[in-house]
Amino acid sequence: MSDFKVELEIDKFKLDEEWIRQPGLYLKYAELATEASKTLEEKKLLLDVKEASKFSSIKEKAKKEKITVTDTAAKSMVETNDEIISTKEEVIKAEYNYKMLQKIEMAFNMRKSALENLVFLYTKSYYAEPSAGIKNNADMKTSFAHKKQQESLKNSLNKGDE
C-alpha cells in the first residue's frame, strides 16, 4: 500500500500513458479496499464470537462455583480480558486499513479528474511554447517533440470518440 503516492503522480508529458494506467490503478486499490472491508467484517465477527464465548464461560464457571456474577460484572471481566483486548486491537488496525484504502480509492478518482483537466489544458495549448522563443537546435527538438506528443494525444482522444 505504501507505493500509492508514487502511483498517484501524473507525468503531464505522458498523458496518453497515464490514461492507459488509470483504470488498472483504480481497480487495484478498489479491490484492496474491498478485501480490507471483508477483513474488517471478519475481525468484528471474531470479536463478537470471542466476547460471547468468554461471557458464557465466566457465567458457567461462576455457576459451578456457586458464585453470583451479574451480567454487568461478567461484561466487565470480558472487556478486560487480554485476548479480547488483543482482538479489539486487530479490529482497530483492520478498520484503519480499510479507511485508508477508501481514501486512496477517492484519491484515484481525483487523479482521474486531474487527468481530464490536464488533457483539456493540453489540447487548448496551455503548455505550448512560444514559437518565437526557439533559440537553438535543442529548443527546436524539444518543441518538435512537444508538438508530436500533442498530435499523438489528440489522435488518441479522437479514437476514443469514434
N, C-alpha and C positions, 0 to 999 in steps of 0.2 A: 504494500500500500504506500510505501514511502516514495515511490517514483512518480506519483501522480502529479506533483508540482512540475516536474520536467515534462510530463505528457500534456500538461495544460498549456505549455508555452506554444506560441504560434510564430512560425517563420513567415513574415509578411512577404518574403520574396519567393515562397514556395506554396502559395495559397492552394494551387491545384492538388498538391500532395497532402496538404493539411486537410482539405475536404475529403480526400480519399480515406485518410486515417480516422476522421471524426466518428463515423458510426461504430467502428470497431472499438475505439477507446470508450465511447459511451456505453456500449454493450458490456465491455469488460467490467466497468465499475457498477453498472446496473446489476449484473449477475453477482458481483461481490456483495452488494447491498442486500440483495435478495437472500443470499446464503447467510449473511450476518443476521438478518431478520429471523430466519429459521433457527439459527443457533441460539439467538436470544430467547425465542419462544421455548426451545428445548430446555434451556437453563432455568427459565421460570417454572416450567413444569417439574423439573427435577427438584427445585427448591420446594415447591408445594408438596411433592411426594415426601421428601425428607422431613419437612416440618410436620406433616400429618403423621408420619411413622414415628417420629420422636415424641410427639404429643401422646400418641396412643401408647407407646412403650412406657412413658412416665406414668400415665394413668394406671396402666396394668400393674406396674411394679408397686405403686402406692397401694393399689387394691390388695395385692398379695401380701404386703407387709401391714395391711390393715391401718393405713395412714390415709387421712382425708386430705386430698390435694384439690384445691379449687381449679377451675379452668384457667382463671387468671394467673395463678401461680404456675400451672403447667406451661402456659404460653410463655411466661417469663423465663422458665427454665429452657424452653425451646430456643428462645431468642438469644440466650447467652451460650448456647452450645457451640463448641468450636467448629464442628462440621457444618452447622447451619451458617455460621458467620463466614466460613470459607466459601460456601456455595453462594451466599449473598454477594461476596466479593467477585465471584465469577460472573454473576448476573450483571453487576455494575460494569465490569470490563466488557461484556458482550453488548450491553446497551451503549456504551461509549463507542465501541467499534461500529455498531450499526448506525448510530447518529452521525459519526464522521463520514461513513460511506454515503449516507444520504446527502450530506453537504458536498461531498466530492461529485456525486452524480449531478447535483444542482450546478456545480461549477462547470461541468462539461456541457450543460445546457447553455450556460453563459458563454462558454467557448464557441458554441455553435453560432450564437448571436454575434459574437465578435467577428467570427469568420465572415458572416453575411455582410456585416458593416465594412469590413476591410475590403471585401470584393467590390462592394458598391463604391467605396472611395477609390479603389484601384481603377475601376472601369471609368470613373469620372476624372482620371488622370491626376488624382490627388498627389501621387508620388512622382509625378512627371518632373523631368529635369528640364531646365530652360535650355533650348537648343542653341541659343547664342552663347551659352556658357561653356561649350566644348572647347578646351584649350589644347589638348594634346591627344595622342593616339590612345592612351589608356582611358581617357574620358570618353572617347568615341566608342571604344569597345564596351565600356560599361553602359553607355546609352543604348547601343545596339542590343546588348543582352537584355536590357530592361524592356525595350520595345518587343523583342522576341517573346519574352515572358508574358507581356501583356497580351500579345496576339494569341499565345497558347491558352492563356486563361479565358479570353473571350471565346475562343473556339470550344473549349471545354464546357463553358456555360451555355453556349448555343446548342451544343449536342444534347445537353440536359433538357433543353426546352422542347426539343423535337419529339 
